[in-house]
Amino acid sequence: MKWRSTTGAEGARNKTRNKAQELKGQIKEATGRATGNPRLKAQGRADQTKANLKQAAEKIKDAFRLKR
């Protein structure tokens, strides 16, 4: 049985995008906190949560990837 998964380069690219989204969320949250904007703060938290879920999915895919 052959598992279909992302290639090494594609997986690395996804991980980089997820980390960038997490950092963007941290910046939004900090800006919202500094300016007293609860909506921006919430958007930042949502971005971070979304990025963390994507990172968890990548780790699960890596764990189930068949070794050659």
C-alpha positions as CSV (number, residue, x, y, z in Angstrom):
1,M,0.0,0.0,0.0
2,K,1.4,3.4,-1.0
3,W,0.4,6.5,1.0
4,R,-0.1,9.7,-0.9
5,S,1.5,12.6,0.9
6,T,3.2,15.8,0.3
7,T,6.7,15.9,-1.0
8,G,9.6,17.1,1.2
9,A,9.7,20.5,-0.5
10,E,5.9,20.9,-0.4
11,G,5.7,19.9,3.2
12,A,8.5,22.4,4.1
13,R,6.6,25.1,2.2
14,N,3.4,24.4,4.1
15,K,5.2,24.5,7.4
16,T,6.8,27.8,6.5
17,R,3.4,29.2,5.5
18,N,1.8,28.0,8.8
19,K,4.6,29.6,10.8
20,A,4.2,32.9,9.0
21,Q,0.4,32.8,9.6
22,E,1.1,32.2,13.3
23,L,3.5,35.1,13.5
24,K,1.0,37.3,11.6
25,G,-1.6,36.4,14.2
26,Q,0.7,37.3,17.1
27,I,1.4,40.7,15.5
28,K,-2.4,41.3,15.0
29,E,-3.1,40.2,18.6
30,A,-0.4,42.5,20.0
31,T,-1.5,45.4,17.9
32,G,-5.1,44.9,19.0
33,R,-4.1,44.7,22.6
34,A,-1.9,47.9,22.3
35,T,-4.7,49.9,20.5
36,G,-7.5,48.5,22.6
37,N,-9.2,47.0,19.5
38,P,-10.9,43.8,20.6
39,R,-11.8,42.8,17.0
40,L,-8.1,42.9,15.9
41,K,-7.1,41.0,19.0
42,A,-9.6,38.3,18.3
43,Q,-8.6,38.0,14.6
44,G,-5.0,37.6,15.8
45,R,-6.0,34.8,18.1
46,A,-8.0,33.1,15.3
47,D,-5.1,33.3,12.9
48,Q,-2.8,31.7,15.5
49,T,-5.3,28.9,16.2
50,K,-5.8,28.2,12.5
51,A,-2.0,28.0,12.0
52,N,-1.6,25.7,15.0
53,L,-4.3,23.4,13.7
54,K,-2.5,23.3,10.3
55,Q,0.8,22.6,12.0
56,A,-0.8,19.7,13.9
57,A,-2.2,18.3,10.7
58,E,1.3,18.4,9.1
59,K,2.8,16.5,12.1
60,I,0.1,13.9,11.8
61,K,0.8,13.5,8.1
62,D,4.5,13.2,8.9
63,A,3.8,10.5,11.5
64,F,1.8,8.3,9.1
65,R,4.1,8.8,6.2
66,L,5.6,5.5,5.1
67,K,9.4,5.4,5.4
68,R,11.3,4.1,2.4
